[in-house]
Amino acid sequence: MGNDIKRCIMIFPEFQNINTINEIRETYDPFVNNVSPHITLVFPFESKIKEYQLRNWMNEALKGVKPFNVELEGIIKISSDSSLYLCLEVKKGKEEIREIHSRLYYGILKAYKPQWLSQVEFIPHMTIGKFSSEEELNIAYKKIGNMKEKFFSKVDKISAEIVVKNDRSIREIEINLQE
């Protein structure tokens, strides 16, 4: 697919206690150095969509979405295809995130919604660990699964990133949510 650009759309919460998340990710997340802690809204997709087209679409899709608060607490296990994950669960802001997720997967991004996502309920979360076996997942869950720390942030912008070599990502677009 010559000239296709791989992108994803995410929320990058700014937590006071982000160090806790970073420490966990350093142990369990192979992408810790590639992308900051985030909540995925549109999963990685490859397309020929130009930056200005994506920016225009994001502005359109996010019209009327106001800044909102998120609270993450509790660690959950998520399995998808051949991958196993530990994630922080979104406790507050879940409905807003689902709404934004749905809005973005219309229009020019509708064709890029993964098939599997149509068959399951979208669970807003922040990945903090990725594992290749059930055993690794369960060992990690035993160690950190009962963590009670809460993470609070205001979400006032939505970002699109380009995924480059070695799955590193570079921020391309930031859309500020309007009060």
C-alpha positions in Angstrom: 0.0 0.0 0.0 2.5 2.6 -1.2 2.2 6.1 0.5 -0.4 5.0 3.0 0.0 6.6 6.4 -0.7 4.7 9.6 -2.5 6.7 12.2 -4.6 6.4 15.4 -6.7 8.9 17.4 -6.3 9.1 21.1 -6.8 10.9 24.4 -3.6 11.7 26.3 -4.8 12.3 29.9 -2.5 14.4 32.1 -2.6 12.8 35.5 -0.8 14.2 38.6 0.3 10.6 39.4 1.3 9.6 35.9 4.6 8.2 37.3 2.7 5.2 38.7 1.4 4.4 35.2 4.8 4.9 33.6 6.4 2.5 36.2 3.9 -0.2 35.5 4.3 0.3 31.7 8.1 0.1 31.9 7.7 -3.4 33.3 4.8 -4.7 31.2 4.2 -2.6 28.1 6.6 -3.1 25.1 5.4 0.2 23.7 6.2 2.3 26.7 8.9 4.3 24.8 6.9 4.6 21.6 3.7 6.3 22.8 2.7 8.2 26.0 -0.1 6.7 28.2 -3.3 7.1 26.2 -6.9 6.1 25.7 -7.5 4.9 22.1 -10.5 6.3 20.3 -9.7 5.2 16.7 -7.5 2.1 16.5 -4.4 2.2 14.2 -5.4 2.3 10.5 -3.6 2.8 7.2 -5.0 5.2 4.6 -4.2 7.9 2.0 -6.2 10.4 4.0 -4.4 13.8 3.9 -3.7 15.7 7.2 -6.1 18.5 6.4 -8.9 16.0 5.5 -8.5 14.2 8.8 -8.3 17.5 10.7 -11.5 18.7 9.0 -13.2 15.4 9.8 -12.1 15.5 13.5 -13.3 19.1 13.8 -16.7 18.1 12.3 -17.1 14.9 14.4 -16.1 16.7 17.6 -18.4 19.7 17.2 -20.4 20.2 20.4 -18.2 17.9 22.5 -17.2 19.8 25.6 -14.2 19.1 27.8 -14.9 16.4 30.4 -13.3 14.7 33.4 -12.0 11.1 33.4 -11.3 8.9 36.3 -9.4 5.6 35.9 -9.3 3.0 38.6 -9.0 -0.7 38.8 -7.0 -3.1 36.6 -8.9 -5.3 34.1 -7.7 -8.1 31.7 -8.6 -7.7 28.1 -8.1 -10.4 25.4 -8.3 -9.7 21.7 -7.2 -11.9 18.9 -3.8 -13.2 19.9 -3.0 -10.4 22.3 -3.5 -10.2 26.1 -3.6 -6.9 27.9 -3.8 -5.4 31.4 -5.6 -2.1 31.4 -6.7 0.6 33.7 -10.5 0.9 33.6 -12.2 4.2 32.9 -14.7 4.7 35.7 -15.8 8.3 34.9 -16.0 9.7 31.4 -16.8 6.3 29.9 -20.0 7.5 28.1 -18.3 10.6 26.7 -15.4 8.5 25.4 -17.8 6.0 23.8 -19.7 8.9 22.2 -16.5 10.4 20.7 -15.4 6.9 19.5 -18.7 6.4 17.7 -18.6 9.9 16.1 -15.1 9.5 14.8 -15.8 6.1 13.2 -18.3 7.8 10.8 -17.7 9.7 7.7 -14.2 9.3 6.2 -13.1 6.9 9.0 -16.1 4.5 8.7 -14.2 2.2 6.3 -11.4 1.9 8.8 -13.3 0.5 11.7 -11.9 -2.9 12.5 -14.2 -5.9 11.9 -13.7 -7.2 15.5 -14.9 -3.8 16.9 -18.3 -4.3 15.3 -18.7 -7.6 17.2 -17.8 -6.4 20.8 -18.7 -3.5 23.0 -16.0 -0.8 23.0 -14.5 -0.7 26.5 -12.8 2.6 27.2 -9.4 1.8 28.9 -5.7 2.6 29.1 -3.4 -0.2 28.2 -0.6 -0.7 30.8 0.7 -4.1 29.8 0.8 -6.4 26.8 1.5 -10.1 27.1 2.1 -13.1 24.8 0.7 -15.8 27.1 -2.1 -16.3 29.6 0.5 -17.3 32.2 2.5 -14.0 31.9 -0.8 -12.0 32.1 -1.9 -13.9 35.2 1.5 -13.4 36.9 1.4 -9.7 36.3 -2.3 -9.4 37.3 -1.4 -11.2 40.6 1.3 -8.6 41.3 -0.7 -5.4 40.4 -4.3 -6.4 39.9 -5.4 -5.1 43.3 -4.0 -1.6 42.9 -6.5 0.9 44.3 -4.9 4.1 43.1 -7.2 6.5 41.2 -6.2 8.7 38.3 -8.0 11.9 37.5 -7.7 14.2 34.4 -9.6 16.8 32.4 -9.9 15.9 28.7 -9.8 19.0 26.7 -8.2 17.8 23.5 -8.2 14.9 21.1 -5.0 13.9 19.2 -4.2 12.1 16.0 -0.8 10.5 15.8 1.2 9.1 12.9 2.6 5.7 13.6 6.1 5.4 12.2 8.9 2.9 12.1 9.1 0.6 15.2 5.6 1.6 16.1 6.7 5.0 17.4 4.1 7.7 17.2 4.3 11.3 16.4 1.6 13.8 17.3 0.1 15.2 14.0 -3.2 16.9 15.0 -4.7 18.2 18.2 -8.3 19.3 18.3 -9.3 21.4 21.4 -12.7 20.6 22.8 -14.8 23.8 23.1 -16.5 24.8 26.3 
